[in-house]
Amino acid sequence: MDSSLYNQTGKKVGTVALPEALFSEPWNADLVHQVARAMQANARTPVAHAKDRGEVSGGGKKPWRQKGTGRARHGSIRSPIWVGGGVAHGPTKERSYAQKINKKMRVKALAAVLSQKLRDGEIIFLDSLALSEAKTKRAAEVLETLSSVKEFGVALKQKTIVVLPEMSEETVRSFRNLPSLSIVLAKDLNPLILLNHRAVIFVNPEMTMRLWKGSKY
């Protein structure tokens, strides 16, 4: 399948061949939700931690003798029933939230999100992205120009992601101060990143497709 190819001034300069396996996938909400939740879980860092009786300081001595005091027997002040003692069954930083994501599931979810965004007119393909000088003002002007492309149909004041086949320091310096825009390498693109952004700008898509084909997505 083919899609229109534009330059950074918003003029159509040709077409780009897109792999149908990635851009003709039907929407699968259950699969996308499962993969997105798994990716969020894998990125989660367990912070909550309660000390158990083995981590609380003190308690090396028996509080009082076993018999003859009239009080209940106790072996350590670190017991969970003591104030200042350890916590029984509390959260620990050793807990893992990781979930396994099969490669076929991840690729199919990526294809489903890309295909839906293409159908909704939220993806635009640029032949290149080069600025005369690395300034945020120039980058904002490019985005404003691309917003006028009818086929695109998304105001780039919304959350936008620029997908690059290879990192360009000049491009990063130009766009990094725009609050609603993110930059990602094509090899790092995933369903969660796409779902967190409304508009997608593919720069040099032919190189990106070659990279994806070489890595089998």
Secondary structure as GFF3:
##gff-version 3
##sequence-region A 1 217
A	DSSP	beta_strand	2	6	.	.	.	ID=ss1
A	DSSP	beta_strand	12	17	.	.	.	ID=ss2
A	DSSP	alpha_helix	20	23	.	.	.	ID=ss3
A	DSSP	alpha_helix	29	42	.	.	.	ID=ss4
A	DSSP	alpha_helix	103	119	.	.	.	ID=ss5
A	DSSP	beta_strand	123	126	.	.	.	ID=ss6
A	DSSP	alpha_helix	136	146	.	.	.	ID=ss7
A	DSSP	beta_strand	160	164	.	.	.	ID=ss8
A	DSSP	alpha_helix	169	175	.	.	.	ID=ss9
A	DSSP	beta_strand	181	185	.	.	.	ID=ss10
A	DSSP	three_ten_helix	186	188	.	.	.	ID=ss11
A	DSSP	alpha_helix	191	195	.	.	.	ID=ss12
A	DSSP	beta_strand	199	203	.	.	.	ID=ss13
A	DSSP	alpha_helix	205	215	.	.	.	ID=ss14
###
